[in-house]
Amino acid sequence: MTGRIFRELDSPFGRSEADVAREIRRRAKALGAGLAFPPIVASGCNSGYVHHKPGAKIVRGDETVIFDVGFRAGGQCTDVTRMHIPNCRRDRKLLRDMLSIQKRCIAMSRPGVTLKAINDEFRRLMKKKGYKVRHSIGHGVGLHVHERAKALKPGMVITVEPGVYERKKRGCRVEDMVLVTRGGPKILTGNVKFRQA
């Protein structure tokens, strides 16, 4: 469902953040889903804030945009973040760095590993790359969009969401839901793509 909403979302460019957020709400309702939390649409300088509330700012294609959405259906919640990154060297470097950190943290998401250990590695990697940490690497998700998770067990679902924020300038966050299994972590949201046009 999350993938479908992203695929079918009308082009956000030239519209206000608030209008795009309203469309996300409408599409979720049409599919019989509720919201796990209000959609975040943060464009340009607004992407430099972790929990920006969508407003009147116009979403532009030459600016970074963060889309953070969570839905509730069948008693379960989702939580996914996708990005629009313009052809800007600085913004693309942020994305590459966050994807690299996310890959390492997902690889650690195995039974017996604590979320604290993954978060410690996240902080180490962020510091190594010269970034400040504004939030933890992730959280459990299930009946509630934010659930406590300590030692990981098979069947648990967590989010892995590294983010970097340059206030009043730009930000970057990548977030996927990961299923913990004995055979290794499985990304549940790999098919969620943002249609760029």
SEKE-76301 format. One record per atom (N, C-alpha, C): residue in three letters; x, y, z. Coordinates in steps of 0.2 Angstrom, whole numbers, plus 5000, padded with zeros to 4 digits. Example, Ala and Ser with C-alpha at 12.3 -4.5 7.8 and 13.67 -1.06 7.14 Angstrom:
ala506649725039/ala506249785039/ala506649845039/ser506449895035/ser506849955036/ser506450005039/
This chain:
met500449945000/met500050005000/met500450065000/thr500950065004/thr501450125004/thr501750134998/gly501950084995/gly502250094988/gly501850114983/arg501150094983/arg500650114978/arg500550194979/ile500450214985/ile500350284987/ile500950324984/phe501550304985/phe502150344982/phe502150344974/arg501950284972/arg501950284964/arg501450324961/glu500850324964/glu500250364961/glu500150434964/leu500650454968/leu500650524970/leu500650574964/asp500250624964/asp500350674959/asp500950704960/ser501250734955/ser501850774955/ser501850824961/pro502250824966/pro502250874971/pro502550944969/phe502850944964/phe503251004962/phe502751064960/gly502851124962/gly502451174961/gly501851184966/arg501751134970/arg501251134975/arg501551144982/ser501051164987/ser501351174994/ser501451114997/glu501851115002/glu501951055006/glu501351025009/ala500951075012/ala500351055015/ala499851025010/asp499851045004/asp499351014999/asp499650944997/val500250934997/val500550864995/val500350815001/ala500450845007/ala500250805013/ala499550785013/arg499050835011/arg498350815011/arg498250765006/glu498550765000/glu498450714995/glu498650644998/ile499250645002/ile499450575005/ile498850555009/arg498550595013/arg498050585018/arg497450555014/arg497250585008/arg496650565004/arg496750495001/arg497350484999/arg497550424996/arg497550365001/ala497750375007/ala497750325012/ala497050305014/lys496650365014/lys495950345016/lys495550315011/ala495750325004/ala495350294999/ala495550214999/leu496150205001/leu496350135002/leu496150095008/gly495750135012/gly495550105019/gly496050105024/ala496550145024/ala497050145029/ala497050215033/gly497250205039/gly497350265043/gly498050295043/leu498150345046/leu498850375047/leu499150355054/ala499750325053/ala500150315060/ala500450375063/phe500550425058/phe500750495061/phe500550545055/pro500550605056/pro500450655051/pro501050655046/pro500850655039/pro501450645034/pro501850715035/ile502550695034/ile503050755034/ile503250765026/val503150825024/val503350845018/val503850905019/ala504450895018/ala504950955020/ala505350965014/ser505351025011/ser505651045005/ser506151095007/gly506751095003/gly507251145003/gly507551155010/cys507551215013/cys507751235020/cys507351195025/asn506751185024/asn506351145029/asn506551075030/ser506951045025/ser507150975026/ser507750975031/gly507951035034/gly508451035039/gly508251025046/tyr507551015046/tyr507251005053/tyr506950935053/val507050895059/val506850825060/val506150815059/his505750855062/his505050845062/his504650905059/his504750925053/his504450985050/his503750975049/lys503351025051/lys502651025049/lys502551055042/pro502251015037/pro502051045031/pro501751105031/gly501951155027/gly501651225027/gly501551245020/ala501551315019/ala501351345013/ala501951345008/lys502551325010/lys503151325006/lys502951284999/ile503151314994/ile503051274987/ile503651224987/val503451164985/val503951114984/val504251124977/arg504951124976/arg505251134970/arg505651084968/gly505751064962/gly506151014959/gly506851024960/asp507051084961/asp507851094961/asp508051094969/glu507551074973/glu507751074980/glu507651004983/thr508050984988/thr507950924992/thr507250924995/val506950864995/val506250854998/val506250785002/ile506050795008/ile505950735012/ile505250715013/phe505050655011/phe504350625012/phe504350575017/asp504150585023/asp504050535029/asp503350515030/val503150455029/val502450435029/val502450375033/gly501850365037/gly501650305041/gly500950295040/phe500750235039/phe500050215038/phe499850155043/arg499250155045/arg498950105049/arg498450065046/ala498549995045/ala498049955041/ala498149885044/gly497549855045/gly497549785047/gly497849775054/gly497849825058/gly498149825065/gly498849835065/gln499249845059/gln499949855059/gln500149925056/cys500649955058/cys500950015056/cys501550015051/thr501550065047/thr502150065043/thr502550135044/asp503150145042/asp503550205043/asp504050205038/val504050245033/val504550245028/val504650325026/thr505350335024/thr505550395022/thr505850395015/arg505650435010/arg505950435004/arg506150505002/met506650514998/met506950574996/met506850594989/his506850664987/his506950684981/his507550724982/ile508050704978/ile508750744978/ile508850774971/pro508950844971/pro509150874964/pro509850854962/asn510050884957/asn510750874954/asn511150924957/cys511350914964/cys511750954968/cys512250914971/arg512850934970/arg513450884973/arg513350874981/arg513250934984/arg513150924992/arg512650884994/asp512050894991/asp511450854993/asp511550774991/arg511850764985/arg511950694983/arg512450664988/lys512950694990/lys513450674995/lys513150655001/leu512650695004/leu512250675010/leu511950615009/leu511550605003/leu511250545002/leu511650485002/arg512250484998/arg512650434998/arg512950415005/asp513050465009/asp513350445015/asp512750415020/met512150435019/met511650405023/met511450335021/leu511550325014/leu511350255012/leu511950205014/ser512550235014/ser513150195016/ser513050175024/ile512850225028/ile512750205035/ile512150165036/gln511650175032/gln511050135033/gln511150055031/lys511550045026/lys511749985024/lys512149945029/arg512649975032/arg512949945038/arg512549935044/cys512049975046/cys511649965051/cys511149905050/ile510849905044/ile510449855042/ile510749785042/ala511349785040/ala511749715040/ala511849695048/met511849745052/met511949725059/met511249695062/ser510749705059/ser510049695062/ser509949615062/arg510249585067/arg510149515067/arg509949495074/pro509649435075/pro509449405082/pro510049415087/gly509849435093/gly510349445098/gly510749505098/val510749545093/val511049615093/val510549665096/thr510749705100/thr510349755103/thr510249815098/leu509749845099/leu509649915095/leu510149965097/lys510349955104/lys510850005106/lys511449995103/ala511649935102/ala512349925098/ala512249945091/ile511749945088/ile511649975081/ile511650045081/asn511350075086/asn511350145087/asn512050175089/asp512450135093/asp513150155094/asp513550155088/glu513450105083/glu513850105077/glu513550165072/phe512950175072/phe512650235069/phe513050295071/arg513050305077/arg513450365080/arg514150375078/arg514450315079/arg515150315077/arg515250335069/leu514850305065/leu514950315058/leu514750395056/met514250415060/met514050485059/met514650535061/lys514950515067/lys515550555069/lys516150555064/lys516250495062/lys516750485057/lys516750525051/lys516050535049/lys515950575043/lys515850645044/gly515850665050/gly515850735052/gly515150765053/tyr514650715054/tyr513950735055/tyr513750735063/lys513350785064/lys513050785071/lys512450735071/val512250705077/val511750655077/val511150695080/arg510550695077/arg509950725079/arg509450675082/his509550615080/his509050565083/his509350495082/ser509050445085/ser509250375085/ser509150345079/ile509550285078/ile509550255071/ile508850225069/gly508450215074/gly507750185073/gly507350155079/his506850125078/his506450095083/his506050035080/gly505750005085/gly505249945083/gly504649975080/val504249935076/val503649955073/val503249895073/gly502549905074/gly502149845074/gly501449875075/leu501149855081/leu500449885082/leu500449955083/his501049985085/his501150055086/his501750075082/val501750135080/val502250155075/val502950165078/his502950175085/his503550175089/his503450125094/glu503850075094/glu503850025099/glu504550015102/arg504650005108/arg505349995111/arg505649925108/ala506249925107/ala506549865105/ala507249865108/lys507449805111/lys508049805115/lys508449745111/ala508549685113/ala508849635110/ala508349615104/leu508649615098/leu508249595092/leu508049515092/lys507449505090/lys507249435090/lys506949415083/pro506949355081/pro506649345074/pro505949365074/gly505749395069/gly505049415068/gly504949485070/met505349515073/met505349585075/met505449635069/val505049685069/val505149735063/val505449805066/ile505949825063/ile506249895066/ile506349935060/thr506450005061/thr506550045056/thr507350065057/val507650075051/val508350095051/val508350165047/glu508450215050/glu508350285047/glu508950335049/pro509450325046/pro510050385047/pro509750445044/gly509950505047/gly509750565045/gly510250615047/val510350665043/val510850725044/val510450785042/tyr510550835047/tyr510150895046/tyr510550965047/glu510551005042/glu510851065042/glu510351125042/arg510251145048/arg509651185050/arg509651255045/lys509051265043/lys508951325038/lys509351315032/lys509551255030/lys509851245024/lys509651185020/arg509751125023/arg509551055020/arg509551005025/gly509250945023/gly509350885027/gly509250825022/cys509350765025/cys509350705021/cys509150645026/arg508650605025/arg508450555029/arg508250495025/val508550435026/val508250375022/val508050325028/glu507450295026/glu507150255031/glu506850195028/asp506950135030/asp506650075028/asp506450035034/met505949995033/met505749945038/met506149875037/val506349845042/val506749785042/val506549735046/leu506449675043/leu506149615047/leu506849575049/val506849565056/val507349525059/val507249445058/thr507649415055/thr507549335054/thr508249305056/arg508149235057/arg508749195058/arg509249195052/gly508949205046/gly509349205040/gly509649275039/gly509549325042/gly509749385041/gly509249435040/pro509349505040/pro508849555039/pro508549555032/lys507949565032/lys507549575026/lys507249645026/ile507349685020/ile507049745020/ile506349735017/leu505849765021/leu505149755019/leu504949815014/thr505349865014/thr505049925010/thr505549945004/gly505849895001/gly506249904996/gly505949924989/asn505249904989/asn504849914983/asn504549984983/val504650024989/val504350084989/val504750134986/lys504550164980/lys504950214976/lys504550274975/phe504950324975/phe504550394974/phe504650414967/arg504050424964/arg504050434957/arg504150514956/gln504750524952/gln505050594952/gln504650644948/ala504150624944/ala503850674940/ala503050674941/
